[in-house]
Amino acid sequence: MLPLRNGVLFPGAGVPFVVGREASLAAVDAALAREDKDLVVCFQRLVDEEPRALADLRSVGVRAHIRTIQRTPEAMTVLVHGIERVGLDSVVTSERALFASVRPLPMLVDEGTDVEALTRDVTGLVQRLVQLAKGGEVPPLDALLRGDEDRVRFVFAVASLLDIEGGKAQELLEKSTVSDALRFLVGHRAREVKILEVRQEIVQQVAGQMDKEQREYVLRKQLQTIQNELGSADSEAAEVTDLRQRLEGGGLPEAALREAMRELGRLERMPGASHEHQVIRSYIELVLELPWSVESETRVDLVAARSVLDRTIFD
């Protein structure tokens, strides 16, 4: 028996596992000594503890055949091919490895009138998932189907293509009907598709903003070149210089002068043909026209002014 801390194996699928624990290496060696070179692959319940009894393992596993092995001084890579689901009845602990007594479990029962619809839902979701992940068209997955008798093969073939973490893979492995397995795949993949769609929308928005900024940069450069050719750049520079001198000599309060100079800096960096350029220029002209340093000797009677306003507005 080969207990897994992580990884996925379904009937009909081939998966490489890196084996490094002493008990797992012993299990592989024991399987290689058999004529059929088969072993049982199952998930252990606690990742950080070595399984020693049946209660430490999940009750449903997969009988698998060892295809190839590759040894290194540190570990061994074993390519196994899942054959069938099995139920664990008992576990015997030897000095090095675990040996299990198992029974074959029946293949998923093809029940329910909704199997066809669920199959189509799973096919569409997986196609959309692969399309979003790879950013292009994908071949149809209908080739996985060879008639109604292959729904079980379809379920596990699709599951083997998807990145399902160990706990969810075990949950799928323990389903007893094709309908339940298909519903599981639909629910599990629909969420992944939504996540990828949102991620794609964000990427497109960021790319669109970058394209807009790059386009504006190119247009500014082109406009600057045209202005230089027409000699308008010099006139704009002279205009900015004139405005700066008028602001500095206009007797503005410190706060007003600081704000006007900030807007003048924006005006200097902005193309003369833009609408905002005209707005900022008009604002600076208005600031210059205000009577900042002009005083009047006329006394204003606020009570009389209020009376006039009230009479004018309400009468």
FILOKOL-485383 format. One line per 10 residues: number of its first residue (from 1); their letters; for each residue x, y, z of C-alpha. Coordinates in pm, 1 decimal, padded with zeros to 6 digits. Layout:
BEGIN
NUM	a	X:Y:Z ~ ...;
//
This chain:
BEGIN
1	mlplrngvlf	00000.0:00000.0:00000.0 ~ 00119.2:00351.6:-00092.9 ~ -00035.6:00613.9:00142.1 ~ -00038.4:00967.1:-00004.4 ~ 00000.6:01294.8:00179.4 ~ -00098.3:01483.9:-00134.9 ~ -00150.6:01418.0:-00503.3 ~ -00435.2:01288.8:-00715.2 ~ -00501.7:00948.7:-00873.8 ~ -00820.6:00838.2:-01048.2;
11	pgagvpfvvg	-00904.5:00514.5:-01228.2 ~ -00788.0:00534.6:-01588.4 ~ -00528.4:00806.3:-01519.5 ~ -00149.5:00788.7:-01502.0 ~ 00027.4:00998.2:-01237.6 ~ 00392.2:01021.4:-01128.2 ~ 00456.1:01024.0:-00754.1 ~ 00781.7:01115.8:-00582.0 ~ 00835.0:00859.8:-00307.0 ~ 01081.0:00927.1:-00027.1;
21	reaslaavda	00946.0:00785.2:00299.3 ~ 01087.6:00452.9:00406.2 ~ 00744.9:00287.0:00431.0 ~ 00648.1:00410.5:00084.1 ~ 00973.8:00290.9:-00069.7 ~ 00916.2:-00046.8:00091.1 ~ 00561.8:-00056.7:-00049.5 ~ 00692.6:00006.5:-00402.1 ~ 00960.5:-00261.3:-00364.3 ~ 00697.0:-00507.9:-00240.7;
31	alaredkdlv	00474.4:-00430.0:-00540.2 ~ 00763.7:-00469.9:-00783.7 ~ 00826.2:-00814.8:-00639.4 ~ 00473.5:-00919.0:-00737.8 ~ 00401.3:-01054.1:-01081.8 ~ 00127.1:-00798.2:-01150.4 ~ 00325.0:-00507.1:-00997.6 ~ 00006.8:-00366.4:-00847.7 ~ -00037.9:-00170.2:-00527.1 ~ -00310.4:00028.9:-00351.9;
41	vcfqrlvdee	-00288.4:00408.2:-00349.4 ~ -00494.7:00597.9:-00091.4 ~ -00493.2:00923.1:00101.5 ~ -00395.7:00930.7:00465.7 ~ -00613.7:01131.1:00702.0 ~ -00338.5:01322.2:00884.1 ~ -00060.4:01467.6:00671.7 ~ 00200.0:01499.8:00946.1 ~ 00166.4:01150.5:01095.5 ~ 00275.6:00813.6:00963.5;
51	praladlrsv	-00028.9:00589.8:00909.2 ~ -00016.3:00269.8:01115.1 ~ -00378.5:00149.3:01114.2 ~ -00695.2:00144.0:00906.5 ~ -00831.7:00448.1:01094.6 ~ -00535.8:00653.5:00969.8 ~ -00640.7:00606.6:00604.7 ~ -00938.3:00701.8:00389.8 ~ -01167.9:00407.7:00329.4 ~ -01166.5:00435.4:-00052.4;
61	gvrahirtiq	-00849.8:00409.7:-00260.1 ~ -00735.8:00310.7:-00608.2 ~ -00570.9:-00010.3:-00719.0 ~ -00286.8:00095.4:-00945.4 ~ -00024.2:-00062.5:-01169.3 ~ 00339.2:00049.7:-01159.8 ~ 00445.7:00150.7:-01510.2 ~ 00795.9:00287.4:-01459.9 ~ 01027.5:00391.1:-01178.9 ~ 01325.3:00623.4:-01162.4;
71	rtpeamtvlv	01557.1:00607.8:-00864.4 ~ 01781.5:00881.1:-00725.5 ~ 01991.8:00881.4:-00408.3 ~ 01729.5:01097.9:-00234.4 ~ 01399.4:00957.3:-00361.1 ~ 01218.5:00755.5:-00625.6 ~ 00972.6:00869.9:-00893.6 ~ 00702.2:00612.5:-00962.5 ~ 00461.8:00635.5:-01255.7 ~ 00142.9:00449.9:-01166.6;
81	hgiervglds	-00177.3:00395.4:-01365.1 ~ -00508.8:00381.5:-01181.7 ~ -00713.0:00067.4:-01248.5 ~ -01018.5:00063.6:-01022.7 ~ -01164.6:00196.9:-00701.4 ~ -01122.9:-00026.3:-00399.2 ~ -01251.7:-00023.2:-00044.0 ~ -01010.2:-00085.9:00241.7 ~ -01118.1:-00364.9:00479.3 ~ -00808.8:-00403.7:00695.5;
91	vvtseralfa	-00446.3:-00296.2:00723.0 ~ -00149.8:-00499.4:00840.1 ~ 00169.2:-00324.9:00947.6 ~ 00493.3:-00505.5:00872.1 ~ 00838.4:-00398.1:00979.6 ~ 00867.4:-00159.9:00685.2 ~ 00546.3:-00127.0:00483.2 ~ 00167.4:-00133.9:00506.5 ~ -00032.7:-00417.4:00352.0 ~ -00405.6:-00376.9:00294.0;
101	svrplpmlvd	-00691.3:-00615.0:00237.5 ~ -00921.3:-00453.1:-00019.3 ~ -01233.3:-00524.5:-00221.4 ~ -01321.4:-00381.3:-00565.5 ~ -01593.1:-00120.0:-00553.1 ~ -01860.1:-00111.5:-00823.0 ~ -01814.7:00146.3:-01092.8 ~ -02030.0:00454.8:-01064.4 ~ -02393.6:00381.8:-01139.3 ~ -02526.7:00580.5:-01433.6;
111	egtdvealtr	-02848.7:00697.1:-01268.8 ~ -03076.9:00992.1:-01326.1 ~ -03230.5:01159.2:-01629.8 ~ -03006.6:01461.8:-01581.8 ~ -02680.1:01281.5:-01664.1 ~ -02677.2:01406.3:-02024.1 ~ -02735.6:01768.0:-01921.4 ~ -02475.3:01748.0:-01645.5 ~ -02224.4:01600.1:-01889.7 ~ -02276.8:01893.1:-02123.3;
121	dvtglvqrlv	-02239.7:02137.0:-01832.7 ~ -01909.0:01980.6:-01728.1 ~ -01782.6:01980.6:-02087.3 ~ -01867.6:02349.7:-02130.1 ~ -01711.2:02449.0:-01799.4 ~ -01386.0:02264.3:-01867.1 ~ -01362.0:02410.3:-02217.8 ~ -01415.4:02758.5:-02075.5 ~ -01164.0:02692.3:-01798.8 ~ -00893.2:02579.9:-02041.2;
131	qlakggevpp	-00972.4:02870.6:-02273.8 ~ -00934.2:03122.7:-01991.5 ~ -00614.6:02959.7:-01864.5 ~ -00449.9:02938.5:-02207.5 ~ -00606.0:03246.4:-02360.4 ~ -00728.7:03079.7:-02678.4 ~ -00952.0:02823.6:-02838.8 ~ -00939.4:02465.0:-02713.7 ~ -01037.5:02143.5:-02889.7 ~ -01377.7:02000.4:-02793.7;
141	ldallrgded	-01381.0:01750.5:-02510.2 ~ -01651.9:01540.4:-02671.7 ~ -01375.2:01305.1:-02783.5 ~ -01366.3:01182.6:-02423.5 ~ -01711.3:01032.5:-02474.1 ~ -01767.6:00707.8:-02658.2 ~ -02130.0:00653.8:-02577.0 ~ -02337.9:00641.6:-02263.4 ~ -02145.6:00343.3:-02127.8 ~ -01835.7:00562.4:-02088.7;
151	rvrfvfavas	-01976.4:00826.2:-01852.0 ~ -01760.9:00688.1:-01572.7 ~ -01450.9:00714.2:-01787.4 ~ -01555.2:01069.9:-01876.4 ~ -01588.0:01169.6:-01509.4 ~ -01244.7:01046.1:-01410.9 ~ -01081.0:01162.4:-01736.6 ~ -01206.1:01516.6:-01677.5 ~ -01110.4:01502.4:-01310.6 ~ -00757.5:01396.2:-01401.7;
161	lldieggkaq	-00723.7:01703.1:-01627.3 ~ -00816.4:01943.5:-01349.6 ~ -00608.0:02067.8:-01061.3 ~ -00815.8:01928.7:-00774.6 ~ -00654.6:01927.7:-00433.1 ~ -00635.0:01605.0:-00237.6 ~ -00938.2:01642.7:-00011.1 ~ -01169.7:01732.1:-00300.7 ~ -01024.4:01450.8:-00512.8 ~ -01102.2:01203.2:-00237.6;
171	ellekstvsd	-01456.0:01340.8:-00211.9 ~ -01506.7:01281.4:-00584.9 ~ -01352.9:00934.7:-00561.6 ~ -01609.2:00835.3:-00299.8 ~ -01916.1:00935.2:-00505.7 ~ -02147.7:00642.2:-00576.5 ~ -02333.9:00766.8:-00886.0 ~ -02239.3:00941.4:-01208.7 ~ -02493.9:01216.6:-01137.8 ~ -02338.3:01296.2:-00799.9;
181	alrflvghra	-01988.8:01297.6:-00952.0 ~ -02096.0:01527.8:-01236.0 ~ -02269.4:01766.1:-00995.2 ~ -01952.1:01776.9:-00790.5 ~ -01747.5:01868.1:-01099.7 ~ -01997.6:02135.5:-01204.8 ~ -01993.7:02302.8:-00863.7 ~ -01618.5:02278.4:-00821.1 ~ -01533.5:02409.9:-01168.1 ~ -01797.1:02684.5:-01186.2;
191	revkilevrq	-01620.8:02870.6:-00905.0 ~ -01281.8:02833.5:-01076.8 ~ -01425.6:02965.9:-01403.5 ~ -01570.0:03270.1:-01223.8 ~ -01235.4:03343.9:-01058.2 ~ -01052.0:03326.5:-01391.8 ~ -01313.4:03543.7:-01563.5 ~ -01278.6:03813.7:-01296.1 ~ -00900.3:03790.3:-01321.0 ~ -00919.8:03826.9:-01699.5;
201	eivqqvagqm	-01144.0:04134.6:-01666.5 ~ -00890.4:04296.0:-01432.5 ~ -00603.8:04221.4:-01671.4 ~ -00799.3:04365.5:-01963.4 ~ -00885.2:04680.9:-01767.9 ~ -00521.8:04733.5:-01671.3 ~ -00408.2:04667.7:-02028.1 ~ -00672.6:04909.1:-02160.1 ~ -00555.7:05181.3:-01922.1 ~ -00194.1:05124.3:-02026.5;
211	dkeqreyvlr	-00292.6:05139.4:-02394.1 ~ -00475.7:05468.0:-02329.9 ~ -00176.3:05620.4:-02153.8 ~ 00061.5:05503.2:-02425.1 ~ -00169.1:05642.3:-02692.0 ~ -00187.6:05979.2:-02515.9 ~ 00190.2:05985.5:-02482.5 ~ 00234.4:05923.4:-02855.0 ~ -00023.3:06190.9:-02940.5 ~ 00150.1:06443.0:-02714.3;
221	kqlqtiqnel	00480.8:06372.0:-02883.1 ~ 00323.7:06408.6:-03226.4 ~ 00154.4:06733.5:-03122.7 ~ 00478.9:06867.7:-02983.0 ~ 00653.8:06788.2:-03311.1 ~ 00381.4:06966.3:-03509.1 ~ 00399.0:07268.7:-03280.9 ~ 00774.1:07285.8:-03322.9 ~ 00736.2:07269.5:-03699.3 ~ 00478.5:07550.4:-03693.1;
231	gsadseaaev	00670.9:07758.2:-03442.3 ~ 00380.4:07755.8:-03193.9 ~ 00591.9:07606.2:-02916.9 ~ 00792.5:07927.7:-02887.5 ~ 00477.3:08138.4:-02868.0 ~ 00333.3:07915.1:-02593.3 ~ 00657.7:07936.5:-02397.6 ~ 00649.4:08314.1:-02431.0 ~ 00287.6:08316.4:-02312.7 ~ 00377.0:08113.4:-02001.6;
241	tdlrqrlegg	00666.5:08347.5:-01928.8 ~ 00436.9:08650.4:-01956.7 ~ 00179.3:08495.4:-01722.7 ~ 00448.1:08409.5:-01468.3 ~ 00580.5:08765.2:-01466.7 ~ 00230.1:08907.0:-01426.5 ~ 00157.0:08673.5:-01136.9 ~ 00479.5:08759.3:-00958.4 ~ 00410.7:09131.1:-00991.6 ~ 00037.5:09116.2:-00928.8;
251	glpeaalrea	00049.8:09157.7:-00552.3 ~ -00127.2:08826.6:-00484.5 ~ -00142.6:08688.5:-00130.6 ~ 00104.3:08406.8:-00069.6 ~ -00153.7:08127.3:-00074.3 ~ -00318.8:08255.3:-00393.2 ~ 00018.9:08300.4:-00566.3 ~ 00126.2:07948.4:-00472.9 ~ -00193.9:07796.2:-00617.2 ~ -00172.7:08006.0:-00933.4;
261	mrelgrlerm	00189.2:07902.6:-00989.5 ~ 00091.6:07537.2:-00950.4 ~ -00172.4:07574.8:-01220.3 ~ 00077.5:07758.4:-01438.8 ~ 00311.8:07459.8:-01411.0 ~ 00032.2:07233.3:-01532.9 ~ -00036.8:07474.0:-01818.1 ~ 00327.9:07463.4:-01922.6 ~ 00325.8:07082.2:-01950.5 ~ -00006.3:07063.5:-02136.5;
271	pgashehqvi	-00057.4:07069.8:-02516.4 ~ -00195.1:07404.4:-02628.9 ~ -00472.1:07242.5:-02834.0 ~ -00627.5:07060.2:-02539.6 ~ -00951.5:07179.8:-02382.3 ~ -00804.2:07177.0:-02031.9 ~ -00523.8:07408.3:-02148.9 ~ -00781.0:07674.4:-02228.6 ~ -00961.6:07622.1:-01896.9 ~ -00642.1:07665.6:-01692.3;
281	rsyielvlel	-00538.3:07971.6:-01892.9 ~ -00879.8:08132.5:-01833.1 ~ -00847.4:08056.3:-01460.8 ~ -00506.5:08227.8:-01439.7 ~ -00637.3:08529.9:-01633.4 ~ -00928.3:08555.6:-01387.0 ~ -00687.5:08543.4:-01092.1 ~ -00483.5:08824.7:-01247.1 ~ -00794.5:09042.1:-01298.8 ~ -00902.2:09024.9:-00935.4;
291	pwsvesetrv	-00824.2:09349.1:-00740.0 ~ -00594.5:09188.0:-00485.3 ~ -00416.9:09510.1:-00378.4 ~ -00691.2:09766.6:-00448.3 ~ -00856.0:09924.3:-00147.6 ~ -01166.3:10147.4:-00130.7 ~ -01247.1:10422.3:00118.7 ~ -01618.4:10360.3:00081.7 ~ -01776.0:10228.4:00399.8 ~ -02027.0:09949.7:00353.3;
301	dlvaarsvld	-02333.4:09949.4:00578.0 ~ -02412.2:09579.4:00610.0 ~ -02752.4:09638.4:00771.7 ~ -02858.5:09868.3:00489.4 ~ -02722.1:09626.5:00230.7 ~ -02924.0:09343.4:00384.6 ~ -03236.1:09552.9:00382.0 ~ -03191.7:09632.3:00014.3 ~ -03133.2:09266.2:-00069.6 ~ -03435.5:09148.3:00126.3;
311	rtifd	-03654.3:09409.3:-00037.9 ~ -03525.1:09325.2:-00382.3 ~ -03562.7:08948.6:-00345.7 ~ -03882.5:08909.2:-00144.8 ~ -04093.8:09208.3:-00252.8;
//
